């Protein structure tokens, strides 16, 4: 569905939000810190390897990555973060997954619930919408990195399961456990990607009109502005015409 990718739409919007880069780095550092607590050795710790790969996919400086690992290894003085996932529906029946790392579960739950209620949505029970998604690794390259055939062959050789090539990007998809090796192989061949990380990929999508799309994007903005929220996934997509109106 080239030209309609929901991930592409969100990445396009994020491209205009460089002012939030410090917040993005802080969240990536938190994820690295939590992952490194079981072992600071990325070769022996798949979760840490994945977190580091995702951070590099967002161009996070190596010294910031190193500090996050060292903080986790420095003893018991770090913050005690808990992983909590929230699920619900936004306006237009859009399914929403919110992944958080929090040191105050009550605070985070209140913030997430408030964001949903103020933007025409409602929280559901755990697993109320996640069954509509598959968790995957994604590596995104600009379309001019390679032609579609070359990217497809390189991705499959690296261990990816699929490639969606469109006018502006190549979206390489793989199983979560293969994300590190796929990202490393593609980086060696094509250089650093535009973005990479683990994502919840919807099995089916909901088409939205301009007004509903604006509301769901406001909901995503509010959720992502929370320090506790690590990532937000949805199952909406918009046509190129609607995207043009949103970006005018």
C-alpha positions as CSV (number, residue, x, y, z in Angstrom):
1,X,0.0,0.0,0.0
2,X,2.6,2.4,-1.1
3,X,1.7,6.0,-0.4
4,X,-0.8,5.0,2.3
5,X,1.6,3.6,5.0
6,X,0.5,4.7,8.4
7,X,4.1,4.4,9.7
8,X,5.2,6.7,6.8
9,X,2.5,9.2,7.7
10,X,3.6,9.3,11.3
11,X,7.3,9.5,10.4
12,X,6.5,12.4,8.1
13,X,4.8,14.2,10.9
14,X,7.7,13.5,13.3
15,X,10.1,14.9,10.8
16,X,8.8,18.3,11.6
17,X,9.2,17.8,15.4
18,X,13.0,18.0,15.8
19,X,12.4,20.2,18.8
20,X,11.3,17.1,20.6
21,X,14.6,15.2,19.9
22,X,15.8,15.7,23.5
23,X,12.7,14.0,24.8
24,X,13.1,11.2,22.3
25,X,16.6,10.6,23.4
26,X,15.5,10.6,27.1
27,X,13.0,7.9,26.4
28,X,15.5,5.9,24.4
29,X,18.0,6.2,27.3
30,X,15.4,5.0,29.7
31,X,14.7,1.9,27.6
32,X,18.4,1.2,27.3
33,X,18.9,1.6,31.1
34,X,16.0,-0.8,31.9
35,X,17.3,-3.4,29.3
36,X,20.9,-3.2,30.6
37,X,19.9,-4.0,34.2
38,X,19.9,-7.8,33.5
39,X,23.2,-7.6,31.6
40,X,25.3,-4.7,30.2
41,X,26.7,-6.9,27.5
42,X,24.6,-6.4,24.3
43,X,26.0,-9.6,22.7
44,X,24.5,-11.6,25.6
45,X,21.4,-9.4,26.1
46,X,19.0,-9.4,23.1
47,X,16.7,-6.8,24.6
48,X,19.7,-4.4,25.2
49,X,20.9,-5.0,21.7
50,X,17.5,-4.2,20.3
51,X,17.3,-1.0,22.4
52,X,20.7,0.2,21.3
53,X,19.9,-0.6,17.6
54,X,16.7,1.4,17.9
55,X,18.6,4.3,19.5
56,X,21.1,4.4,16.7
57,X,18.2,4.3,14.3
58,X,17.2,7.7,15.8
59,X,20.8,9.0,15.6
60,X,21.3,9.0,19.3
61,X,24.9,9.8,20.1
62,X,27.1,6.9,21.2
63,X,28.2,8.6,24.4
64,X,24.6,9.0,25.4
65,X,24.0,5.3,24.8
66,X,27.1,4.5,26.9
67,X,26.0,6.7,29.8
68,X,22.6,4.9,29.9
69,X,24.3,1.5,30.1
70,X,26.7,2.8,32.8
71,X,23.8,4.2,34.8
72,X,22.2,0.7,34.8
73,X,25.4,-0.9,35.9
74,X,26.2,1.6,38.6
75,X,24.3,0.0,41.4
76,X,20.9,0.4,43.0
77,X,20.6,4.2,42.8
78,X,18.7,4.2,39.5
79,X,15.0,4.7,39.0
80,X,12.8,1.7,39.4
81,X,10.8,1.7,36.1
82,X,7.9,-0.7,35.5
83,X,6.6,-1.6,32.0
84,X,2.9,-1.0,31.6
85,X,0.9,-1.3,28.3
86,X,-2.4,0.5,27.8
87,X,-4.9,-0.3,25.1
88,X,-8.0,1.4,23.9
89,X,-9.9,3.1,21.1
90,X,-9.5,6.6,19.8
91,X,-11.9,8.7,17.6
92,X,-13.2,6.9,14.5
93,X,-12.8,3.5,16.2
94,X,-9.0,3.7,15.8
95,X,-7.2,1.0,17.9
96,X,-4.4,2.5,20.1
97,X,-1.6,0.7,22.0
98,X,0.5,2.8,24.4
99,X,3.7,1.3,25.8
100,X,5.1,3.0,28.9
101,X,8.0,2.8,31.3
102,X,7.0,4.4,34.6
103,X,8.1,4.8,38.2
104,X,4.6,5.9,39.2
105,X,1.9,3.6,37.8
106,X,-1.0,5.8,39.1
107,X,0.3,8.9,37.6
108,X,0.8,7.3,34.2
109,X,-2.6,5.7,34.2
110,X,-4.2,9.0,35.0
111,X,-2.3,10.8,32.2
112,X,-3.2,8.2,29.6
113,X,-6.8,8.0,30.6
114,X,-7.1,11.8,30.5
115,X,-5.6,11.9,27.0
116,X,-8.1,9.4,25.7
117,X,-11.1,11.0,27.3
118,X,-10.2,14.5,26.1
119,X,-9.8,13.3,22.5
120,X,-12.9,11.2,21.9
121,X,-11.4,7.9,23.0
122,X,-11.7,5.4,25.8
123,X,-9.3,3.0,27.5
124,X,-10.0,-0.7,27.3
125,X,-8.7,-3.8,29.1
126,X,-5.3,-5.3,28.5
127,X,-5.3,-7.2,25.1
128,X,-8.5,-5.5,24.1
129,X,-6.9,-4.3,20.8
130,X,-3.4,-5.8,20.7
131,X,-4.8,-9.0,19.0
132,X,-5.3,-6.7,16.0
133,X,-1.6,-6.1,15.6
134,X,1.6,-8.0,15.0
135,X,4.8,-6.9,16.8
136,X,7.6,-6.5,14.3
137,X,10.9,-4.9,13.7
138,X,11.0,-2.0,11.2
139,X,14.0,-0.4,9.4
140,X,13.1,2.6,7.3
141,X,15.4,3.9,4.4
142,X,14.8,6.7,2.0
143,X,13.6,5.5,-1.5
144,X,16.8,6.8,-3.1
145,X,19.0,4.5,-1.0
146,X,18.5,1.7,-3.5
147,X,16.0,0.5,-6.0
148,X,13.2,-1.7,-4.8
149,X,14.7,-5.0,-6.1
150,X,18.1,-4.3,-4.5
151,X,16.6,-3.4,-1.2
152,X,14.3,-6.5,-1.2
153,X,17.2,-8.8,-2.0
154,X,19.4,-7.3,0.7
155,X,16.7,-7.3,3.3
156,X,15.7,-10.9,2.7
157,X,19.4,-12.0,2.8
158,X,19.7,-10.2,6.2
159,X,16.7,-12.2,7.5
160,X,13.8,-9.8,7.0
161,X,10.3,-11.1,6.2
162,X,9.1,-8.3,3.9
163,X,9.8,-5.0,2.3
164,X,7.3,-2.3,1.4
165,X,8.8,0.1,-1.1
166,X,7.0,3.3,-2.0
167,X,7.7,6.7,-3.6
168,X,9.6,8.0,-0.5
169,X,10.7,5.1,1.6
170,X,11.6,1.4,1.9
171,X,10.0,-0.2,5.0
172,X,11.9,-3.4,5.9
173,X,9.9,-5.7,8.2
174,X,11.3,-8.5,10.3
175,X,10.5,-10.6,13.4
176,X,11.3,-8.8,16.7
177,X,14.0,-11.4,17.5
178,X,15.7,-10.8,14.1
179,X,15.7,-7.0,14.4
180,X,19.3,-6.6,15.6
181,X,20.8,-8.7,12.9
182,X,18.7,-7.3,10.1
183,X,19.4,-3.7,11.2
184,X,23.1,-4.4,11.4
185,X,23.3,-6.1,8.0
186,X,21.4,-3.2,6.3
187,X,23.5,-0.6,8.1
188,X,26.7,-2.3,6.8
189,X,25.4,-2.3,3.2
190,X,23.4,1.0,3.0
191,X,24.5,3.1,6.0
192,X,22.4,4.4,8.8
193,X,18.6,4.2,8.3
194,X,16.1,7.0,8.5
195,X,14.5,5.3,11.5
196,X,14.3,1.8,13.0
197,X,12.8,0.1,16.0
198,X,10.2,-2.3,17.2
199,X,6.6,-1.5,16.3
200,X,3.1,-2.8,16.5
201,X,1.9,-3.3,12.9
202,X,-1.8,-3.4,12.3
203,X,-3.3,-6.5,10.6
204,X,-6.0,-4.2,9.1
205,X,-6.3,-0.5,8.9
206,X,-9.0,2.2,9.3
207,X,-9.3,5.0,6.7
208,X,-9.9,8.4,8.3
209,X,-11.3,11.7,7.0
210,X,-9.4,14.9,7.7
211,X,-11.3,15.9,10.9
212,X,-10.9,12.5,12.5
213,X,-7.3,12.3,11.5
214,X,-6.6,15.7,13.1
215,X,-8.1,14.5,16.3
216,X,-6.3,11.2,16.5
217,X,-3.0,13.0,15.7
218,X,-3.7,15.4,18.6
219,X,-4.2,12.3,20.8
220,X,-0.9,10.8,19.7
221,X,0.9,14.1,20.3
222,X,-0.5,14.4,23.9
223,X,0.4,10.7,24.6
224,X,3.9,11.0,23.2
225,X,4.5,14.2,25.1
226,X,4.4,12.2,28.4
227,X,7.8,11.3,29.7
228,X,6.5,7.9,30.7
229,X,5.2,6.9,27.2
230,X,7.8,5.1,25.1
231,X,5.7,4.5,21.9
232,X,2.2,4.7,20.5
233,X,0.9,2.4,17.8
234,X,-2.4,2.8,15.9
235,X,-4.2,1.1,13.1
236,X,-5.3,4.1,11.1
237,X,-4.1,5.3,7.7
238,X,-5.0,8.3,5.5
239,X,-5.0,8.8,1.8
240,X,-2.5,11.1,0.1
241,X,-5.2,13.7,-0.4
242,X,-6.1,13.7,3.3
243,X,-2.4,13.8,4.2
244,X,-2.0,16.8,1.9
245,X,-4.7,18.7,3.7
246,X,-3.2,17.8,7.1
247,X,0.2,19.1,6.1
248,X,-1.0,22.4,4.5
